[in-house]
């Protein structure tokens, strides 16, 4: 029951993020906060800090603030206690943020080891975020002149997301497909 409630609130939170509905996103983030406080789960509290970066990142597109929060998450979890799924999604988000901060080499490097996560991350939200990171890596490769690597990643993403619904970060996917697969 515990994991179902956690997953349900995270799903509702992400739905509101996708819809750019900040008041409702904050409402579900508060519910997650209260839920984690009630359970007194230290690992969940660490994950909660990670979820807090989604409002500045996806609604306000404030990449500096988002990166600061992400760095706090990494410091808070130096022992590597947060579940691997969150760690993989955090690496994808880091690649996305670094791309937007025009730190292309760091963006590509942040996402280097995450490909294995496709085998055990099956949740659509997690997959969407992981593909966001892979797209950021492709865009970073493109900026660095690594055109073949960029095309490889973008073709993979294009194939994997073809049946995904249209949502807020679909714009980044579409722009990236046009930039990388649309020609030099």
N, CA, C and O atoms as a DFTB+ gen file, in Angstrom:
736 C
 N C O
     1  1       0.820      -1.178       0.000
     2  2       0.000       0.000       0.000
     3  2       0.880       1.264       0.000
     4  3       0.591       2.237      -0.696
     5  1       1.949       1.224       0.791
     6  2       2.861       2.373       0.901
     7  2       3.364       2.797      -0.472
     8  3       3.296       3.975      -0.823
     9  1       3.866       1.846      -1.246
    10  2       4.444       2.177      -2.549
    11  2       3.390       2.631      -3.544
    12  3       3.682       3.434      -4.430
    13  1       2.165       2.129      -3.411
    14  2       1.093       2.559      -4.305
    15  2       0.710       4.019      -4.051
    16  3       0.469       4.772      -4.995
    17  1       0.654       4.413      -2.787
    18  2       0.321       5.807      -2.468
    19  2       1.420       6.726      -2.970
    20  3       1.139       7.764      -3.569
    21  1       2.672       6.352      -2.729
    22  2       3.814       7.130      -3.209
    23  2       3.762       7.273      -4.724
    24  3       3.905       8.376      -5.251
    25  1       3.559       6.166      -5.422
    26  2       3.512       6.184      -6.894
    27  2       2.328       7.010      -7.395
    28  3       2.447       7.726      -8.389
    29  1       1.187       6.911      -6.710
    30  2      -0.001       7.658      -7.111
    31  2       0.237       9.164      -7.002
    32  3      -0.085       9.907      -7.929
    33  1       0.791       9.615      -5.893
    34  2       1.061      11.044      -5.728
    35  2       2.124      11.527      -6.711
    36  3       2.009      12.628      -7.250
    37  1       3.153      10.720      -6.950
    38  2       4.179      11.112      -7.925
    39  2       3.572      11.223      -9.315
    40  3       3.901      12.142     -10.065
    41  1       2.686      10.292      -9.665
    42  2       2.021      10.334     -10.962
    43  2       1.193      11.609     -11.110
    44  3       1.274      12.291     -12.131
    45  1       0.398      11.929     -10.090
    46  2      -0.423      13.140     -10.136
    47  2       0.450      14.393     -10.198
    48  3       0.142      15.334     -10.930
    49  1       1.528      14.401      -9.434
    50  2       2.464      15.527      -9.456
    51  2       3.018      15.720     -10.860
    52  3       3.024      16.839     -11.372
    53  1       3.482      14.647     -11.485
    54  2       4.066      14.740     -12.825
    55  2       3.026      15.141     -13.869
    56  3       3.346      15.863     -14.814
    57  1       1.796      14.685     -13.710
    58  2       0.734      15.094     -14.636
    59  2       0.552      16.609     -14.599
    60  3       0.366      17.243     -15.638
    61  1       0.605      17.173     -13.418
    62  2       0.450      18.627     -13.288
    63  2       1.672      19.359     -13.836
    64  3       1.537      20.444     -14.401
    65  1       2.846      18.788     -13.679
    66  2       4.060      19.377     -14.262
    67  2       3.929      19.385     -15.783
    68  3       4.225      20.387     -16.434
    69  1       3.489      18.272     -16.336
    70  2       3.320      18.146     -17.788
    71  2       2.333      19.183     -18.316
    72  3       2.491      19.695     -19.424
    73  1       1.316      19.486     -17.514
    74  2       0.290      20.453     -17.909
    75  2       0.661      21.887     -17.537
    76  3      -0.131      22.802     -17.766
    77  1       1.837      22.100     -16.974
    78  2       2.287      23.425     -16.519
    79  2       1.344      24.019     -15.480
    80  3       1.175      25.237     -15.418
    81  1       0.736      23.173     -14.673
    82  2      -0.210      23.627     -13.656
    83  2       0.518      23.712     -12.313
    84  3       0.497      22.771     -11.520
    85  1       1.157      24.849     -12.075
    86  2       1.976      24.999     -10.870
    87  2       1.178      24.872      -9.573
    88  3       1.636      24.187      -8.657
    89  1      -0.005      25.505      -9.451
    90  2      -0.733      25.363      -8.173
    91  2      -1.055      23.902      -7.845
    92  3      -0.895      23.477      -6.701
    93  1      -1.500      23.141      -8.824
    94  2      -1.813      21.735      -8.562
    95  2      -0.540      20.918      -8.328
    96  3      -0.527      20.014      -7.493
    97  1       0.523      21.233      -9.060
    98  2       1.804      20.535      -8.850
    99  2       2.275      20.765      -7.419
   100  3       2.717      19.831      -6.751
   101  1       2.181      22.004      -6.950
   102  2       2.578      22.309      -5.568
   103  2       1.688      21.564      -4.570
   104  3       2.156      21.122      -3.521
   105  1       0.414      21.433      -4.901
   106  2      -0.519      20.701      -4.027
   107  2      -0.069      19.244      -3.871
   108  3      -0.031      18.723      -2.756
   109  1       0.269      18.590      -4.979
   110  2       0.687      17.190      -4.893
   111  2       2.082      17.040      -4.309
   112  3       2.382      16.027      -3.676
   113  1       2.929      18.027      -4.511
   114  2       4.240      18.004      -3.874
   115  2       4.078      18.111      -2.351
   116  3       4.803      17.466      -1.595
   117  1       3.127      18.924      -1.920
   118  2       2.846      19.023      -0.482
   119  2       2.322      17.694       0.051
   120  3       2.697      17.277       1.147
   121  1       1.460      17.027      -0.711
   122  2       0.951      15.719      -0.289
   123  2       2.099      14.711      -0.184
   124  3       2.149      13.918       0.756
   125  1       3.017      14.746      -1.150
   126  2       4.187      13.865      -1.080
   127  2       5.024      14.184       0.153
   128  3       5.496      13.281       0.844
   129  1       5.203      15.462       0.420
   130  2       5.984      15.884       1.584
   131  2       5.342      15.369       2.867
   132  3       6.025      14.794       3.714
   133  1       4.038      15.571       3.015
   134  2       3.328      15.108       4.208
   135  2       3.375      13.584       4.317
   136  3       3.535      13.040       5.409
   137  1       3.237      12.909       3.198
   138  2       3.280      11.448       3.191
   139  2       4.643      10.946       3.658
   140  3       4.728      10.027       4.473
   141  1       5.708      11.553       3.139
   142  2       7.050      11.120       3.510
   143  2       7.353      11.455       4.966
   144  3       8.039      10.693       5.646
   145  1       6.847      12.590       5.451
   146  2       7.045      12.939       6.858
   147  2       6.321      11.954       7.760
   148  3       6.828      11.584       8.819
   149  1       5.142      11.533       7.343
   150  2       4.364      10.587       8.131
   151  2       5.069       9.241       8.221
   152  3       5.062       8.596       9.269
   153  1       5.674       8.823       7.124
   154  2       6.313       7.507       7.100
   155  2       7.699       7.526       7.719
   156  3       8.242       6.477       8.063
   157  1       8.277       8.718       7.862
   158  2       9.611       8.862       8.442
   159  2      10.638       8.011       7.685
   160  3      11.498       7.367       8.286
   161  1      10.528       8.025       6.370
   162  2      11.409       7.253       5.498
   163  2      12.523       8.172       4.993
   164  3      12.277       9.061       4.178
   165  1      13.731       7.960       5.472
   166  2      14.853       8.838       5.120
   167  2      15.146       8.809       3.619
   168  3      15.460       9.842       3.028
   169  1      15.046       7.647       3.011
   170  2      15.297       7.531       1.572
   171  2      14.251       8.316       0.785
   172  3      14.578       8.972      -0.204
   173  1      13.010       8.249       1.218
   174  2      11.941       8.989       0.542
   175  2      12.149      10.491       0.678
   176  3      11.866      11.243      -0.254
   177  1      12.636      10.927       1.823
   178  2      12.903      12.355       2.007
   179  2      13.999      12.832       1.064
   180  3      13.941      13.954       0.560
   181  1      14.992      11.993       0.825
   182  2      16.048      12.347      -0.122
   183  2      15.480      12.448      -1.532
   184  3      15.845      13.346      -2.291
   185  1      14.599      11.539      -1.876
   186  2      13.971      11.577      -3.193
   187  2      13.074      12.811      -3.326
   188  3      12.938      13.364      -4.417
   189  1      12.468      13.237      -2.227
   190  2      11.580      14.399      -2.248
   191  2      12.320      15.657      -2.693
   192  3      11.768      16.456      -3.449
   193  1      13.545      15.846      -2.245
   194  2      14.328      17.001      -2.681
   195  2      14.484      16.969      -4.201
   196  3      14.421      18.007      -4.860
   197  1      14.685      15.786      -4.744
   198  2      14.796      15.642      -6.195
   199  2      13.507      16.087      -6.884
   200  3      13.559      16.805      -7.883
   201  1      12.351      15.670      -6.363
   202  2      11.078      16.049      -6.994
   203  2      10.847      17.549      -6.910
   204  3      10.117      18.106      -7.730
   205  1      11.455      18.213      -5.932
   206  2      11.266      19.652      -5.779
   207  2      11.909      20.454      -6.903
   208  3      11.560      21.619      -7.094
   209  1      12.822      19.874      -7.637
   210  2      13.446      20.630      -8.734
   211  2      12.578      20.671      -9.986
   212  3      12.882      21.421     -10.913
   213  1      11.509      19.887     -10.035
   214  2      10.699      19.815     -11.243
   215  2       9.904      21.085     -11.532
   216  3       9.705      21.428     -12.697
   217  1       9.451      21.784     -10.505
   218  2       8.696      23.029     -10.741
   219  2       9.606      24.098     -11.345
   220  3       9.253      24.672     -12.376
   221  1      10.768      24.390     -10.741
   222  2      11.625      25.386     -11.409
   223  2      12.134      24.916     -12.768
   224  3      12.336      25.727     -13.671
   225  1      12.340      23.625     -12.913
   226  2      12.892      23.113     -14.172
   227  2      11.874      23.141     -15.305
   228  3      12.136      23.729     -16.355
   229  1      10.736      22.525     -15.110
   230  2       9.800      22.357     -16.217
   231  2       8.740      23.453     -16.330
   232  3       8.243      23.717     -17.425
   233  1       8.395      24.082     -15.231
   234  2       7.382      25.138     -15.308
   235  2       8.041      26.503     -15.525
   236  3       7.607      27.281     -16.375
   237  1       9.094      26.789     -14.747
   238  2       9.748      28.101     -14.856
   239  2      10.944      28.089     -15.808
   240  3      11.438      29.146     -16.202
   241  1      11.402      26.909     -16.170
   242  2      12.585      26.758     -17.037
   243  2      13.777      27.539     -16.479
   244  3      14.522      28.188     -17.213
   245  1      13.928      27.455     -15.182
   246  2      15.026      28.093     -14.464
   247  2      16.110      27.032     -14.254
   248  3      16.100      26.297     -13.267
   249  1      17.028      26.973     -15.192
   250  2      18.029      25.912     -15.203
   251  2      19.090      26.097     -14.122
   252  3      19.617      25.116     -13.599
   253  1      19.404      27.337     -13.783
   254  2      20.389      27.589     -12.718
   255  2      19.864      27.081     -11.375
   256  3      20.562      26.358     -10.664
   257  1      18.635      27.461     -11.031
   258  2      18.037      27.007      -9.771
   259  2      17.890      25.497      -9.760
   260  3      18.171      24.850      -8.751
   261  1      17.454      24.937     -10.864
   262  2      17.280      23.485     -10.961
   263  2      18.602      22.767     -10.734
   264  3      18.658      21.751     -10.042
   265  1      19.667      23.305     -11.323
   266  2      20.974      22.675     -11.160
   267  2      21.444      22.770      -9.707
   268  3      22.049      21.831      -9.190
   269  1      21.173      23.887      -9.054
   270  2      21.532      24.046      -7.641
   271  2      20.829      22.998      -6.788
   272  3      21.446      22.379      -5.921
   273  1      19.541      22.800      -7.036
   274  2      18.779      21.792      -6.283
   275  2      19.321      20.401      -6.582
   276  3      19.455      19.581      -5.674
   277  1      19.632      20.127      -7.840
   278  2      20.181      18.820      -8.212
   279  2      21.511      18.561      -7.501
   280  3      21.763      17.447      -7.042
   281  1      22.348      19.573      -7.411
   282  2      23.623      19.440      -6.688
   283  2      23.366      19.137      -5.211
   284  3      24.090      18.342      -4.610
   285  1      22.340      19.764      -4.618
   286  2      21.980      19.467      -3.228
   287  2      21.548      18.015      -3.088
   288  3      21.894      17.347      -2.113
   289  1      20.797      17.534      -4.060
   290  2      20.360      16.126      -4.055
   291  2      21.563      15.195      -4.052
   292  3      21.607      14.224      -3.297
   293  1      22.534      15.499      -4.899
   294  2      23.713      14.643      -5.007
   295  2      24.529      14.663      -3.712
   296  3      25.042      13.629      -3.287
   297  1      24.649      15.827      -3.091
   298  2      25.371      15.918      -1.818
   299  2      24.637      15.168      -0.717
   300  3      25.248      14.499       0.116
   301  1      23.325      15.291      -0.732
   302  2      22.509      14.635       0.287
   303  2      22.582      13.114       0.178
   304  3      22.375      12.403       1.161
   305  1      22.872      12.628      -1.009
   306  2      22.893      11.181      -1.224
   307  2      24.303      10.680      -1.570
   308  3      24.458       9.800      -2.417
   309  1      25.311      11.229      -0.927
   310  2      26.677      10.810      -1.218
   311  2      26.900       9.330      -0.952
   312  3      27.754       8.712      -1.589
   313  1      26.151       8.754      -0.027
   314  2      26.296       7.326       0.270
   315  2      25.600       6.459      -0.770
   316  3      25.719       5.235      -0.720
   317  1      24.871       7.064      -1.719
   318  2      24.202       6.300      -2.765
   319  2      23.036       5.481      -2.268
   320  3      22.822       4.359      -2.726
   321  1      22.276       6.030      -1.332
   322  2      21.166       5.288      -0.736
   323  2      19.858       5.386      -1.513
   324  3      18.977       4.543      -1.348
   325  1      19.723       6.406      -2.357
   326  2      18.474       6.562      -3.099
   327  2      18.405       5.481      -4.168
   328  3      19.417       5.106      -4.761
   329  1      17.201       4.989      -4.402
   330  2      17.002       3.913      -5.369
   331  2      17.638       4.226      -6.717
   332  3      17.703       5.382      -7.133
   333  1      18.101       3.188      -7.388
   334  2      18.769       3.331      -8.688
   335  2      17.871       4.017      -9.709
   336  3      18.368       4.776     -10.540
   337  1      16.568       3.775      -9.672
   338  2      15.662       4.409     -10.635
   339  2      15.759       5.925     -10.506
   340  3      15.862       6.626     -11.514
   341  1      15.727       6.439      -9.276
   342  2      15.839       7.878      -9.072
   343  2      17.209       8.363      -9.527
   344  3      17.322       9.431     -10.130
   345  1      18.254       7.582      -9.242
   346  2      19.603       7.953      -9.654
   347  2      19.698       8.064     -11.170
   348  3      20.304       9.004     -11.684
   349  1      19.110       7.116     -11.890
   350  2      19.135       7.156     -13.357
   351  2      18.353       8.344     -13.894
   352  3      18.806       9.028     -14.812
   353  1      17.201       8.583     -13.334
   354  2      16.396       9.724     -13.772
   355  2      17.128      11.019     -13.447
   356  3      17.096      11.960     -14.239
   357  1      17.785      11.079     -12.296
   358  2      18.542      12.279     -11.918
   359  2      19.682      12.530     -12.904
   360  3      19.961      13.680     -13.242
   361  1      20.336      11.480     -13.364
   362  2      21.403      11.653     -14.358
   363  2      20.846      12.171     -15.672
   364  3      21.472      13.003     -16.330
   365  1      19.689      11.693     -16.051
   366  2      19.048      12.177     -17.275
   367  2      18.667      13.650     -17.131
   368  3      18.878      14.445     -18.048
   369  1      18.109      14.005     -15.986
   370  2      17.741      15.397     -15.727
   371  2      18.991      16.273     -15.714
   372  3      18.978      17.393     -16.225
   373  1      20.063      15.757     -15.131
   374  2      21.316      16.522     -15.106
   375  2      21.803      16.803     -16.529
   376  3      22.228      17.918     -16.833
   377  1      21.743      15.802     -17.390
   378  2      22.152      15.999     -18.789
   379  2      21.290      17.072     -19.452
   380  3      21.801      17.918     -20.186
   381  1      19.997      17.034     -19.195
   382  2      19.059      18.007     -19.763
   383  2      19.381      19.425     -19.281
   384  3      19.429      20.361     -20.079
   385  1      19.599      19.574     -17.977
   386  2      19.909      20.890     -17.415
   387  2      21.231      21.406     -17.972
   388  3      21.322      22.554     -18.406
   389  1      22.254      20.557     -17.959
   390  2      23.568      20.985     -18.444
   391  2      23.527      21.375     -19.919
   392  3      24.219      22.304     -20.334
   393  1      22.723      20.672     -20.708
   394  2      22.574      21.059     -22.111
   395  2      22.054      22.491     -22.203
   396  3      22.583      23.300     -22.965
   397  1      21.030      22.796     -21.435
   398  2      20.435      24.136     -21.479
   399  2      21.347      25.211     -20.891
   400  3      21.192      26.395     -21.188
   401  1      22.286      24.799     -20.067
   402  2      23.285      25.734     -19.548
   403  2      24.493      25.833     -20.488
   404  3      25.486      26.491     -20.177
   405  1      24.386      25.171     -21.634
   406  2      25.419      25.154     -22.675
   407  2      26.733      24.559     -22.176
   408  3      27.813      24.976     -22.594
   409  1      26.633      23.600     -21.298
   410  2      27.791      22.854     -20.794
   411  2      27.743      21.472     -21.452
   412  3      27.475      20.465     -20.798
   413  1      28.008      21.450     -22.759
   414  2      27.746      20.292     -23.610
   415  2      28.582      19.065     -23.259
   416  3      28.057      17.952     -23.238
   417  1      29.860      19.244     -22.984
   418  2      30.690      18.086     -22.641
   419  2      30.212      17.448     -21.341
   420  3      30.149      16.223     -21.231
   421  1      29.878      18.273     -20.365
   422  2      29.371      17.754     -19.097
   423  2      28.014      17.071     -19.285
   424  3      27.734      16.054     -18.650
   425  1      27.188      17.626     -20.145
   426  2      25.880      17.042     -20.417
   427  2      26.023      15.641     -20.999
   428  3      25.356      14.706     -20.555
   429  1      26.889      15.502     -21.988
   430  2      27.102      14.187     -22.610
   431  2      27.685      13.206     -21.597
   432  3      27.293      12.040     -21.574
   433  1      28.604      13.658     -20.772
   434  2      29.239      12.790     -19.785
   435  2      28.275      12.378     -18.674
   436  3      28.358      11.259     -18.168
   437  1      27.369      13.264     -18.292
   438  2      26.428      12.961     -17.206
   439  2      25.538      11.788     -17.547
   440  3      25.062      11.082     -16.658
   441  1      25.317      11.581     -18.808
   442  2      24.374      10.546     -19.234
   443  2      25.059       9.307     -19.794
   444  3      24.385       8.415     -20.310
   445  1      26.343       9.235     -19.706
   446  2      27.115       8.179     -20.362
   447  2      26.735       6.757     -19.935
   448  3      26.682       5.864     -20.781
   449  1      26.474       6.530     -18.670
   450  2      26.288       5.165     -18.166
   451  2      24.827       4.764     -17.941
   452  3      24.570       3.768     -17.265
   453  1      23.899       5.485     -18.470
   454  2      22.499       5.275     -18.107
   455  2      21.756       4.320     -19.046
   456  3      20.641       3.907     -18.727
   457  1      22.325       3.966     -20.163
   458  2      21.610       3.156     -21.146
   459  2      21.060       1.865     -20.547
   460  3      19.974       1.429     -20.928
   461  1      21.788       1.245     -19.617
   462  2      21.292      -0.002     -19.015
   463  2      19.956       0.192     -18.309
   464  3      19.207      -0.768     -18.129
   465  1      19.656       1.399     -17.914
   466  2      18.436       1.652     -17.162
   467  2      17.180       1.386     -17.982
   468  3      16.106       1.196     -17.411
   469  1      17.288       1.369     -19.301
   470  2      16.115       1.091     -20.124
   471  2      15.572      -0.311     -19.875
   472  3      14.393      -0.575     -20.111
   473  1      16.425      -1.203     -19.401
   474  2      15.997      -2.576     -19.203
   475  2      15.135      -2.761     -17.963
   476  3      14.330      -3.691     -17.909
   477  1      15.290      -1.891     -16.964
   478  2      14.465      -2.068     -15.771
   479  2      13.555      -0.887     -15.471
   480  3      12.687      -1.004     -14.606
   481  1      13.712       0.232     -16.140
   482  2      12.787       1.356     -15.973
   483  2      11.663       1.209     -16.991
   484  3      11.865       1.428     -18.185
   485  1      10.504       0.843     -16.522
   486  2       9.377       0.633     -17.438
   487  2       8.253       1.632     -17.213
   488  3       7.299       1.669     -17.990
   489  1       8.348       2.435     -16.172
   490  2       7.293       3.396     -15.888
   491  2       7.349       4.502     -16.943
   492  3       8.430       5.026     -17.213
   493  1       6.219       4.868     -17.544
   494  2       6.225       5.870     -18.619
   495  2       6.838       7.216     -18.226
   496  3       7.514       7.848     -19.037
   497  1       6.607       7.651     -17.003
   498  2       7.189       8.929     -16.570
   499  2       8.707       8.803     -16.507
   500  3       9.427       9.659     -17.022
   501  1       9.191       7.736     -15.877
   502  2      10.636       7.533     -15.793
   503  2      11.248       7.423     -17.186
   504  3      12.294       8.014     -17.457
   505  1      10.599       6.667     -18.068
   506  2      11.114       6.529     -19.428
   507  2      11.140       7.862     -20.160
   508  3      12.103       8.164     -20.865
   509  1      10.097       8.655     -20.001
   510  2      10.066       9.972     -20.655
   511  2      11.240      10.827     -20.206
   512  3      11.884      11.493     -21.016
   513  1      11.510      10.802     -18.909
   514  2      12.614      11.601     -18.383
   515  2      13.959      11.052     -18.848
   516  3      14.880      11.817     -19.134
   517  1      14.072       9.732     -18.922
   518  2      15.307       9.131     -19.400
   519  2      15.526       9.474     -20.877
   520  3      16.652       9.756     -21.287
   521  1      14.462       9.450     -21.667
   522  2      14.597       9.836     -23.076
   523  2      14.907      11.320     -23.216
   524  3      15.561      11.732     -24.174
   525  1      14.442      12.123     -22.266
   526  2      14.796      13.538     -22.252
   527  2      16.308      13.691     -22.083
   528  3      16.939      14.503     -22.760
   529  1      16.879      12.905     -21.175
   530  2      18.325      12.934     -20.976
   531  2      19.085      12.446     -22.185
   532  3      20.116      13.013     -22.547
   533  1      18.582      11.395     -22.812
   534  2      19.240      10.872     -24.014
   535  2      19.158      11.887     -25.153
   536  3      20.098      12.017     -25.937
   537  1      18.051      12.598     -25.246
   538  2      17.911      13.649     -26.250
   539  2      18.877      14.797     -25.963
   540  3      19.479      15.346     -26.886
   541  1      19.027      15.159     -24.691
   542  2      19.994      16.202     -24.324
   543  2      21.405      15.758     -24.681
   544  3      22.217      16.559     -25.143
   545  1      21.693      14.470     -24.464
   546  2      23.019      13.966     -24.849
   547  2      23.213      14.079     -26.351
   548  3      24.278      14.489     -26.813
   549  1      22.187      13.716     -27.118
   550  2      22.279      13.813     -28.584
   551  2      22.512      15.256     -29.011
   552  3      23.348      15.533     -29.871
   553  1      21.763      16.173     -28.402
   554  2      21.942      17.596     -28.740
   555  2      23.340      18.085     -28.355
   556  3      23.947      18.885     -29.067
   557  1      23.840      17.593     -27.217
   558  2      25.195      17.969     -26.796
   559  2      26.233      17.423     -27.769
   560  3      27.163      18.129     -28.156
   561  1      26.067      16.156     -28.163
   562  2      26.970      15.585     -29.170
   563  2      26.944      16.441     -30.439
   564  3      27.989      16.725     -31.026
   565  1      25.751      16.846     -30.853
   566  2      25.588      17.660     -32.059
   567  2      26.376      18.968     -31.928
   568  3      27.084      19.374     -32.851
   569  1      26.243      19.617     -30.773
   570  2      26.962      20.878     -30.525
   571  2      28.475      20.672     -30.521
   572  3      29.233      21.565     -30.898
   573  1      28.904      19.487     -30.091
   574  2      30.336      19.181     -30.017
   575  2      30.895      18.663     -31.345
   576  3      32.083      18.353     -31.443
   577  1      30.037      18.571     -32.366
   578  2      30.482      18.104     -33.677
   579  2      30.503      16.596     -33.835
   580  3      31.021      16.087     -34.829
   581  1      29.954      15.877     -32.879
   582  2      29.899      14.408     -32.944
   583  2      28.571      14.017     -33.592
   584  3      27.674      13.487     -32.936
   585  1      28.468      14.290     -34.881
   586  2      27.196      14.171     -35.614
   587  2      26.670      12.742     -35.659
   588  3      25.470      12.528     -35.492
   589  1      27.533      11.770     -35.878
   590  2      27.067      10.382     -35.967
   591  2      26.519       9.885     -34.633
   592  3      25.487       9.214     -34.596
   593  1      27.200      10.209     -33.549
   594  2      26.717       9.816     -32.222
   595  2      25.368      10.491     -31.934
   596  3      24.463       9.877     -31.368
   597  1      25.251      11.755     -32.333
   598  2      23.996      12.483     -32.129
   599  2      22.863      11.824     -32.911
   600  3      21.766      11.634     -32.384
   601  1      23.132      11.479     -34.163
   602  2      22.096      10.841     -34.991
   603  2      21.699       9.480     -34.434
   604  3      20.520       9.128     -34.428
   605  1      22.689       8.708     -33.961
   606  2      22.398       7.394     -33.380
   607  2      21.438       7.533     -32.207
   608  3      20.427       6.834     -32.133
   609  1      21.764       8.446     -31.285
   610  2      20.914       8.636     -30.109
   611  2      19.526       9.138     -30.498
   612  3      18.519       8.693     -29.948
   613  1      19.483      10.067     -31.447
   614  2      18.201      10.669     -31.811
   615  2      17.313       9.673     -32.549
   616  3      16.098       9.670     -32.350
   617  1      17.891       8.834     -33.389
   618  2      17.097       7.793     -34.050
   619  2      16.506       6.832     -33.029
   620  3      15.358       6.406     -33.151
   621  1      17.305       6.495     -32.020
   622  2      16.820       5.613     -30.959
   623  2      15.647       6.261     -30.226
   624  3      14.607       5.630     -30.033
   625  1      15.814       7.510     -29.822
   626  2      14.741       8.222     -29.106
   627  2      13.503       8.333     -29.989
   628  3      12.389       8.065     -29.539
   629  1      13.695       8.723     -31.232
   630  2      12.564       8.889     -32.147
   631  2      11.753       7.596     -32.238
   632  3      10.523       7.638     -32.230
   633  1      12.416       6.475     -32.322
   634  2      11.734       5.187     -32.399
   635  2      11.012       4.854     -31.088
   636  3       9.890       4.347     -31.108
   637  1      11.642       5.134     -29.973
   638  2      11.071       4.782     -28.671
   639  2       9.885       5.654     -28.264
   640  3       8.989       5.188     -27.560
   641  1       9.871       6.906     -28.697
   642  2       8.806       7.821     -28.245
   643  2       7.663       7.942     -29.244
   644  3       6.714       8.688     -29.004
   645  1       7.734       7.232     -30.345
   646  2       6.731       7.425     -31.407
   647  2       5.292       7.208     -30.938
   648  3       4.370       7.810     -31.489
   649  1       5.088       6.359     -29.933
   650  2       3.745       6.109     -29.429
   651  2       3.426       6.886     -28.156
   652  3       2.356       6.709     -27.574
   653  1       4.344       7.742     -27.721
   654  2       4.106       8.540     -26.514
   655  2       3.090       9.634     -26.829
   656  3       3.055      10.146     -27.947
   657  1       2.264       9.992     -25.848
   658  2       1.329      11.109     -26.063
   659  2       2.096      12.431     -26.129
   660  3       3.238      12.526     -25.680
   661  1       1.453      13.431     -26.688
   662  2       2.043      14.776     -26.710
   663  2       1.933      15.386     -25.325
   664  3       0.853      15.390     -24.735
   665  1       3.015      15.893     -24.808
   666  2       3.025      16.540     -23.508
   667  2       4.111      17.598     -23.518
   668  3       4.752      17.815     -24.547
   669  1       4.329      18.258     -22.391
   670  2       5.187      19.444     -22.369
   671  2       6.589      19.207     -22.906
   672  3       7.103      20.051     -23.640
   673  1       7.224      18.094     -22.571
   674  2       8.571      17.958     -23.095
   675  2       8.618      17.349     -24.480
   676  3       9.708      17.103     -24.996
   677  1       7.489      17.099     -25.095
   678  2       7.473      16.658     -26.497
   679  2       8.091      17.708     -27.403
   680  3       8.663      17.377     -28.442
   681  1       7.980      18.973     -27.014
   682  2       8.549      20.069     -27.808
   683  2      10.059      19.876     -27.950
   684  3      10.608      20.038     -29.040
   685  1      10.726      19.532     -26.848
   686  2      12.177      19.321     -26.895
   687  2      12.521      18.137     -27.797
   688  3      13.491      18.189     -28.553
   689  1      11.728      17.075     -27.716
   690  2      11.964      15.923     -28.594
   691  2      11.820      16.341     -30.058
   692  3      12.688      16.042     -30.879
   693  1      10.730      17.028     -30.380
   694  2      10.467      17.418     -31.773
   695  2      11.537      18.376     -32.297
   696  3      12.019      18.217     -33.419
   697  1      11.904      19.360     -31.494
   698  2      12.964      20.287     -31.909
   699  2      14.265      19.544     -32.168
   700  3      14.961      19.814     -33.146
   701  1      14.583      18.616     -31.292
   702  2      15.844      17.872     -31.407
   703  2      15.850      16.967     -32.623
   704  3      16.869      16.847     -33.304
   705  1      14.726      16.330     -32.903
   706  2      14.623      15.492     -34.098
   707  2      14.822      16.353     -35.337
   708  3      15.528      15.957     -36.264
   709  1      14.201      17.530     -35.356
   710  2      14.350      18.431     -36.503
   711  2      15.796      18.903     -36.659
   712  3      16.318      18.941     -37.774
   713  1      16.443      19.261     -35.554
   714  2      17.824      19.751     -35.625
   715  2      18.784      18.644     -36.072
   716  3      19.616      18.861     -36.953
   717  1      18.670      17.484     -35.477
   718  2      19.660      16.426     -35.708
   719  2      19.342      15.574     -36.927
   720  3      20.240      15.241     -37.701
   721  1      18.101      15.224     -37.105
   722  2      17.754      14.337     -38.220
   723  2      17.264      15.127     -39.439
   724  3      17.081      14.569     -40.521
   725  1      17.057      16.425     -39.246
   726  2      16.584      17.263     -40.342
   727  2      17.679      17.728     -41.276
   728  3      17.401      18.308     -42.326
   729  1      18.919      17.478     -40.903
   730  2      20.036      17.866     -41.769
   731  2      21.064      18.674     -41.036
   732  3      20.846      19.099     -39.902
   733  1      22.191      18.888     -41.687
   734  2      23.302      19.642     -41.088
   735  2      22.968      21.078     -41.196
   736  3      23.747      21.927     -40.763
